[in-house]
């Protein structure tokens, strides 16, 4: 076994290292602002002021109003709150969800949305899934679903497995036309594509910290009309009652700084990542027979390169790359260890069982790594295919 040389991290869509700027903001807060924001004394008031500063920072970066930003413990909780909170607040209930409530999602949603929709169905709701037509979101099918009435529509801005961008402005326009609340999981969009809630009329948006060089366990849900959402947790009245529990002030400040930096640097960084992705993509395609770029030719975010590699076991491929110092994934890190085809890839390529390899780029990568990445992937695929025969 050769010695691993210069490991390369290509799993930024799973998580990212905390930026030094973010760590410094959090360290100062942990040292100086330990008070409970709900307390009326000076320590509590100082913590409350810091929390509200973080809220204003997130709002400003996303083009929202501070009163619409509610801090959570991450993207999954925010997605759950948007979907289940909407259907549970839709009207008269038997148990949790309003009977007959209607949830509409795309076919390429993160499990945090699709599983929340499944839970809503258990509680009496209906669930309509909007598919893709040759890789393009089916707006006509959405219109048919909206004509039946929808209590919440949830469509992610950027798919976490392939980088596919859904047409959120067009989806938002249709939802506004029919009066349906629209939620978007923007976890993979912040800092990767232009995003302003002042320009796109979304009702709810999910963001999280650890995908943009912020701390894990931090997130926010932007909600234009919070009174329509029922909370999933109960206790104190923190975060307007939508997310009770003593607030993590340091985490909120870390999230806010990460969002601020990501949106400020989006234009330059997205251009850099797109160039790097395209170079790696071209070199891999030159070296491997039969490989397909998932969502290739469609509108994609710049940081994800998803490859379908036939005649290769995906776990073996990932292990071979890891042994060569390349950190990658087979798709969504949240679904690691699960069996069966990816719903997102099944929506794009029905019946295709090719192994999926996701290379996701970020601040730890530059074009000097492109040749090594392509060579490592090609060598691993070749060895596995030769052993398979």
Long-range contacts (C-beta under 8 A, 24 or more apart in sequence): 1-323, 4-323, 4-324, 4-325, 5-325, 6-325, 6-372, 7-325, 7-326, 7-327, 8-325, 8-326, 8-327, 8-364, 8-365, 8-369, 8-372, 8-373, 9-327, 9-362, 9-364, 9-365, 10-326, 10-327, 10-328, 10-359, 10-360, 10-361, 10-365, 10-373, 11-327, 11-328, 11-329, 11-333, 11-358, 11-360, 12-211, 12-303, 12-360, 12-361, 12-362, 12-363, 12-364, 12-365, 13-160, 13-188, 13-211, 13-303, 13-304, 13-329, 13-333, 13-358, 13-360, 14-329, 14-333, 14-360, 15-210, 15-211, 15-216, 15-333, 16-210, 16-211, 16-212, 16-213, 16-214, 16-362, 16-363, 17-213, 17-363, 17-364, 18-213, 18-214, 18-215, 18-254, 19-213, 19-214, 19-257, 19-258, 19-261, 19-363, 21-257, 21-261, 22-213, 22-214, 22-215, 22-254, 22-257, 22-258, 22-261, 23-254, 25-253, 25-254, 25-257, 26-215, 26-250, 26-251, 26-253, 26-254, 29-249, 29-250, 29-253, 30-250, 33-249, 33-250, 36-246, 37-238, 37-246, 37-247, 37-249, 38-236, 38-238, 38-246, 47-249, 50-249, 50-252, 50-253, 51-247, 51-249, 51-252, 51-253, 53-253, 53-256, 54-249, 54-252, 54-253, 54-255, 54-256, 55-252, 55-256, 57-256, 57-257, 57-259, 57-260, 58-207, 58-220, 58-222, 58-255, 58-256, 58-259, 58-260, 59-222, 60-260, 61-256, 61-259, 61-260, 61-262, 61-263, 61-264, 62-190, 62-195, 62-196, 62-197, 62-205, 62-207, 62-222, 62-259, 62-263, 63-195, 63-196, 63-197, 63-198, 63-199, 64-197, 64-198, 64-205, 64-222, 68-222, 68-223, 68-224, 68-226, 69-220, 69-222, 70-220, 70-221, 70-222, 70-223, 70-226, 70-239, 70-240, 70-242, 70-243, 71-218, 71-219, 71-220, 71-239, 71-243, 71-247, 71-248, 71-251, 71-252, 71-255, 72-219, 72-220, 72-221, 72-239, 72-243, 73-217, 73-218, 73-219, 73-248, 74-208, 74-209, 74-210, 74-216, 74-217, 74-218, 74-219, 75-110, 75-112, 75-185, 75-187, 75-206, 75-207, 75-208, 75-211, 75-219, 76-112, 76-334, 77-219, 77-232, 77-243, 78-185, 78-206, 78-207, 78-208, 78-219, 78-220, 78-221, 79-110, 79-112, 79-113, 79-116, 79-154, 79-183, 79-185, 79-206, 80-112, 80-116, 80-232, 81-221, 81-229, 81-231, 81-232, 81-242, 81-243, 82-113, 82-116, 82-152, 82-154, 82-183, 82-204, 82-206, 82-221, 82-223, 82-229, 83-113, 83-116, 83-117, 83-120, 83-152, 83-154, 83-183, 84-116, 84-119, 84-120, 84-230, 84-232, 85-229, 85-230, 85-231, 85-232, 85-242, 86-151, 86-152, 86-181, 86-183, 86-204, 86-228, 86-229, 87-120, 87-123, 87-125, 87-151, 87-152, 88-123, 88-230, 89-228, 89-229, 89-230, 90-151, 90-152, 94-124, 95-123, 95-124, 96-123, 97-123, 97-124, 97-125, 98-124, 98-125, 98-151, 99-124, 100-124, 100-125, 100-126, 101-125, 101-126, 101-151, 102-126, 102-127, 102-128, 102-145, 102-148, 102-149, 102-150, 102-151, 103-127, 103-128, 103-150, 103-151, 103-152, 103-154, 104-128, 104-129, 104-130, 104-142, 104-145, 104-146, 104-150, 104-152, 104-153, 104-154, 104-180, 105-129, 105-130, 105-153, 105-154, 105-155, 106-130, 106-131, 106-137, 106-154, 106-155, 106-156, 106-166, 107-131, 107-132, 107-343, 107-344, 107-347, 108-132, 108-156, 108-159, 108-161, 108-162, 108-164, 108-166, 108-343, 108-344, 108-347, 108-348, 109-154, 109-155, 109-156, 109-185, 109-343, 110-156, 110-160, 110-185, 110-187, 110-332, 110-334, 111-332, 111-334, 111-335, 112-185, 112-334, 113-154, 113-156, 113-185, 114-343, 117-154, 125-151, 130-155, 131-347, 132-347, 132-348, 135-164, 135-295, 135-297, 135-298, 135-348, 136-298, 137-166, 137-167, 137-171, 139-167, 139-170, 139-171, 139-174, 142-171, 142-174, 143-174, 143-178, 146-174, 146-175, 146-177, 146-178, 146-180, 147-178, 149-180, 150-175, 150-178, 150-180, 150-181, 151-180, 151-181, 152-180, 152-181, 152-182, 152-183, 153-180, 153-181, 153-182, 153-183, 154-182, 154-183, 154-184, 154-185, 155-182, 155-183, 155-184, 156-184, 156-185, 156-186, 156-187, 156-188, 157-184, 157-185, 157-186, 157-188, 157-189, 157-193, 157-195, 158-186, 158-188, 158-189, 158-192, 158-193, 158-301, 158-304, 159-188, 159-295, 159-344, 160-187, 160-188, 160-304, 160-332, 160-334, 161-294, 161-304, 161-306, 161-331, 161-332, 161-342, 161-344, 161-345, 161-356, 161-358, 162-294, 162-295, 162-300, 162-304, 162-306, 162-344, 162-345, 162-348, 162-358, 163-188, 163-295, 163-300, 163-301, 163-302, 163-303, 163-304, 163-305, 163-306, 164-295, 164-298, 164-299, 164-300, 164-344, 164-348, 165-189, 165-193, 165-298, 165-299, 165-300, 165-301, 168-200, 168-202, 169-199, 169-200, 172-200, 172-201, 172-202, 173-201, 175-203, 176-201, 181-225, 181-228, 187-211, 188-301, 188-303, 188-304, 189-301, 190-259, 190-262, 190-263, 191-259, 191-261, 191-262, 191-263, 191-265, 191-266, 191-269, 191-270, 192-266, 192-269, 192-270, 192-273, 192-301, 192-302, 192-303, 193-266, 193-270, 193-301, 193-302, 194-266, 194-267, 195-263, 195-266, 197-222, 204-229, 207-255, 207-259, 208-255, 209-251, 209-254, 209-255, 209-258, 209-259, 212-258, 212-259, 212-261, 212-262, 213-258, 213-261, 213-262, 213-362, 213-363, 214-254, 214-255, 214-257, 214-258, 214-259, 215-251, 215-254, 215-255, 215-258, 217-248, 217-251, 218-248, 218-251, 218-252, 218-254, 218-255, 219-255, 220-255, 269-363, 270-301, 270-302, 270-303, 271-302, 273-302, 273-303, 273-361, 273-362, 273-365, 274-302, 275-367, 276-361, 276-365, 276-366, 276-367, 276-370, 277-302, 277-303, 277-304, 277-305, 277-359, 277-361, 279-367, 279-370, 280-305, 280-359, 280-361, 280-370, 280-373, 280-374, 281-305, 283-370, 283-371, 283-373, 283-374, 284-373, 284-374, 284-377, 284-378, 286-374, 287-374, 287-375, 287-377, 287-378, 288-377, 288-378, 288-381, 288-382, 291-381, 292-354, 294-345, 294-348, 294-349, 294-356, 295-348, 302-361, 303-360, 303-361, 303-362, 304-358, 304-359, 304-360, 304-361, 305-358, 305-359, 305-360, 305-361, 306-331, 306-356, 306-357, 306-358, 306-359, 307-356, 307-357, 307-358, 307-359, 307-377, 308-345, 308-349, 308-352, 308-354, 308-355, 308-356, 309-354, 309-355, 309-356, 309-357, 309-381, 310-354, 310-355, 311-385, 311-388, 312-354, 312-355, 312-381, 312-384, 312-385, 312-388, 313-355, 313-384, 313-388, 314-355, 314-356, 314-357, 316-384, 317-355, 317-357, 317-380, 317-381, 317-384, 318-357, 320-380, 320-383, 320-384, 321-376, 321-377, 321-380, 324-376, 324-379, 324-380, 325-376, 326-373, 326-376, 326-377, 328-357, 328-358, 328-359, 329-357, 329-358, 329-360, 330-355, 330-356, 330-357, 330-358, 331-356, 331-358
